[in-house]
């Protein structure tokens, strides 16, 4: 009897998944943008590191923050929730963008933040006063000319774990997180000089 009820429940669940299209989505997850380079694997930034990044940048409600490779949106969402900062997050993975939008709604900050399925290398950052990244060094170096050409002098860039090559950071923050992992954050300030 229980086996039969269990089989019926599974059949109903599968029917629901098929009817809603969820089963197809589970079988073949949405593809990442094929025209965009993978600048780093998806590794979420711990919340305490997010807070340190925002503090290092001196984020306020007057800032516009752009997170390149935003993942689940936690950096723009934290800035919006804590400071009232307007923000944009871009990522090449539609699943991450869906998560980011859901997280912004859950946090009640969807009026302050926007998330786009977009190539970080083609993102207009000229309106940002703060840019954040958790990308590999090679990726930061690919972005460096774009950032330094577009950002207004005084705009801040905060990178997690990986620096910007021979560009000396204004500040570096080295600390051990709650899990005992060593973390490094770098703060750069645009000065009007384009760096290749």
C-alpha positions as CSV (number, residue, x, y, z in Angstrom):
1,X,0.0,0.0,0.0
2,X,2.7,2.5,1.0
3,X,4.8,1.5,-2.1
4,X,1.8,2.2,-4.3
5,X,1.2,5.6,-2.7
6,X,4.9,6.4,-3.0
7,X,4.8,5.5,-6.8
8,X,1.7,7.7,-7.3
9,X,3.4,10.6,-5.5
10,X,6.5,10.3,-7.7
11,X,4.4,10.1,-10.9
12,X,2.4,13.2,-9.8
13,X,5.7,15.0,-9.0
14,X,7.1,14.1,-12.4
15,X,3.9,15.2,-14.2
16,X,4.1,18.6,-12.4
17,X,7.7,19.0,-13.4
18,X,6.9,18.2,-17.0
19,X,3.9,20.5,-17.1
20,X,5.8,23.5,-15.6
21,X,8.9,23.0,-17.7
22,X,11.0,22.5,-14.6
23,X,12.0,19.0,-15.6
24,X,13.5,20.3,-18.9
25,X,15.4,23.0,-17.0
26,X,16.8,20.3,-14.6
27,X,17.8,18.1,-17.5
28,X,19.6,20.8,-19.5
29,X,20.5,23.8,-17.4
30,X,20.4,27.2,-19.1
31,X,23.6,27.9,-21.0
32,X,26.1,30.5,-20.1
33,X,26.5,33.3,-22.6
34,X,28.6,31.7,-25.3
35,X,30.0,35.1,-26.4
36,X,31.4,35.8,-22.9
37,X,34.7,34.6,-21.5
38,X,34.7,32.7,-18.2
39,X,36.7,35.1,-16.0
40,X,36.6,32.9,-12.9
41,X,34.7,29.8,-11.5
42,X,31.7,30.6,-9.4
43,X,32.8,30.7,-5.7
44,X,30.5,32.8,-3.5
45,X,32.2,35.5,-1.4
46,X,31.5,34.9,2.3
47,X,29.3,37.5,3.8
48,X,31.9,38.7,6.3
49,X,34.3,39.3,3.3
50,X,31.5,41.2,1.5
51,X,31.2,43.5,4.5
52,X,35.0,44.1,4.6
53,X,35.0,44.8,0.9
54,X,32.3,47.5,1.3
55,X,34.0,49.0,4.3
56,X,37.4,49.1,2.5
57,X,35.7,50.9,-0.4
58,X,34.0,53.3,2.0
59,X,30.6,52.7,0.4
60,X,27.8,55.1,1.1
61,X,24.3,55.7,-0.2
62,X,25.7,58.2,-2.7
63,X,27.7,55.5,-4.5
64,X,26.8,53.4,-7.6
65,X,28.3,50.0,-7.2
66,X,28.9,47.6,-10.1
67,X,29.9,44.0,-9.3
68,X,31.6,42.2,-12.3
69,X,30.9,38.5,-12.0
70,X,28.2,39.0,-9.4
71,X,27.2,35.4,-8.8
72,X,24.1,35.4,-6.5
73,X,24.2,39.2,-6.1
74,X,25.4,39.3,-2.6
75,X,27.7,42.3,-2.9
76,X,25.3,44.7,-4.5
77,X,22.5,43.4,-2.3
78,X,24.5,43.9,0.9
79,X,25.5,47.5,-0.2
80,X,21.9,48.3,-0.9
81,X,20.6,46.8,2.3
82,X,23.3,48.3,4.6
83,X,23.9,51.7,2.9
84,X,21.1,52.3,0.5
85,X,23.6,52.1,-2.4
86,X,22.3,51.7,-6.0
87,X,24.0,48.8,-7.7
88,X,24.3,46.6,-10.8
89,X,25.6,43.1,-11.0
90,X,26.6,41.3,-14.2
91,X,27.3,37.6,-14.8
92,X,27.4,35.2,-17.7
93,X,25.4,32.5,-15.9
94,X,21.6,32.8,-16.2
95,X,21.1,30.6,-13.1
96,X,23.2,33.1,-11.0
97,X,21.2,36.1,-12.4
98,X,18.0,34.3,-11.4
99,X,19.3,33.7,-7.9
100,X,20.5,37.3,-7.6
101,X,17.1,38.7,-8.6
102,X,15.4,36.3,-6.1
103,X,17.8,37.3,-3.4
104,X,17.2,41.1,-4.1
105,X,13.5,40.6,-3.8
106,X,13.9,38.6,-0.6
107,X,16.0,41.4,0.8
108,X,13.6,44.0,-0.3
109,X,16.1,45.9,-2.4
110,X,15.0,45.2,-5.9
111,X,14.3,48.9,-6.4
112,X,18.0,49.6,-5.8
113,X,19.8,46.8,-7.6
114,X,19.7,45.4,-11.1
115,X,21.2,42.2,-12.4
116,X,22.0,41.5,-16.0
117,X,23.1,38.5,-18.0
118,X,26.1,40.2,-19.5
119,X,29.8,39.9,-20.4
120,X,31.9,41.8,-17.8
121,X,34.3,42.7,-20.6
122,X,31.6,44.6,-22.4
123,X,30.0,46.3,-19.4
124,X,29.9,50.1,-19.3
125,X,31.3,51.0,-15.8
126,X,31.5,54.7,-16.5
127,X,28.6,55.5,-14.1
128,X,30.1,53.5,-11.2
129,X,31.8,55.0,-8.2
130,X,32.7,51.5,-6.9
131,X,33.5,48.4,-8.8
132,X,34.0,45.0,-7.1
133,X,35.4,41.8,-8.4
134,X,36.3,38.3,-7.2
135,X,38.0,37.2,-10.4
136,X,41.4,35.7,-11.2
137,X,44.4,37.9,-11.6
138,X,44.5,37.3,-15.4
139,X,40.9,38.4,-15.6
140,X,41.5,41.5,-13.5
141,X,44.3,42.4,-15.9
142,X,42.0,42.0,-18.9
143,X,39.5,44.3,-17.2
144,X,42.1,46.8,-16.0
145,X,42.3,48.9,-19.3
146,X,38.4,49.0,-19.4
147,X,38.1,50.1,-15.8
148,X,40.9,52.7,-15.9
149,X,39.6,54.2,-19.2
150,X,36.0,54.4,-18.1
151,X,36.0,55.2,-14.4
152,X,36.1,58.8,-13.2
153,X,39.0,59.8,-11.0
154,X,38.3,59.0,-7.4
155,X,36.2,55.9,-8.2
156,X,37.2,52.8,-6.2
157,X,37.9,49.2,-7.3
158,X,38.0,46.5,-4.6
159,X,39.2,43.1,-5.6
160,X,39.0,39.9,-3.5
161,X,42.0,37.6,-3.4
162,X,43.5,38.6,-6.7
163,X,45.2,41.9,-7.5
164,X,45.7,44.1,-10.6
165,X,49.2,43.1,-11.5
166,X,51.8,45.9,-11.2
167,X,49.2,48.5,-10.3
168,X,50.0,49.2,-6.6
169,X,46.8,49.2,-4.5
170,X,46.0,52.2,-2.3
171,X,45.3,49.8,0.5
172,X,45.4,46.1,1.2
173,X,43.4,44.3,3.9
174,X,44.8,40.9,5.0
175,X,42.7,39.0,7.5
176,X,41.6,35.5,8.7
177,X,37.9,34.8,8.2
178,X,35.7,33.0,10.7
179,X,36.5,29.7,9.0
180,X,40.2,30.2,9.5
181,X,41.0,31.0,5.8
182,X,43.4,33.8,5.0
183,X,41.8,36.5,2.9
184,X,43.2,39.4,1.0
185,X,41.4,42.5,-0.3
186,X,42.8,45.2,-2.5
187,X,41.6,48.8,-2.9
188,X,42.5,50.7,-6.1
189,X,41.5,54.3,-6.9
190,X,41.0,55.5,-10.5
191,X,43.3,58.5,-11.2
192,X,42.5,59.2,-14.8
193,X,45.5,57.2,-16.0
194,X,44.7,54.3,-18.4
195,X,46.6,51.2,-17.4
196,X,47.1,48.4,-20.0
